[in-house]
């Protein structure tokens, strides 16, 4: 059985700095939860649309998922690993931890991928 791992904000920042071309970062919250904003460089991929979009995602890239606090994104990570993704990480604490760290958020012009 394949498992995903938790990633800390500092690790994510390092990955984005060193391997930005090899990282795909997704917010799995619903449209109505985006009022807080998104992490720069991320795309919105609501959990409910993941089964429909999974074949469009690159299995060879490092995939980081996040939600509000990390619970929904952990479920999304489990789904992705069960569907053949080897490099899946859940952002510990989600967008809430990112915001509490004082890091920048952006408001999307369009809410769905």
Secondary structure, 3 states (H helix, E strand, C coil): CCCCEEECHHHHHHHHHHCHHHEEEEECCCHHHHHHCEECCCEECCHHHHHHHHHHCCCCCEEEEECCCCHHHHHHHHHHHHCCCCCEEEECCHHHHHHHCCCCEECCCCCCC
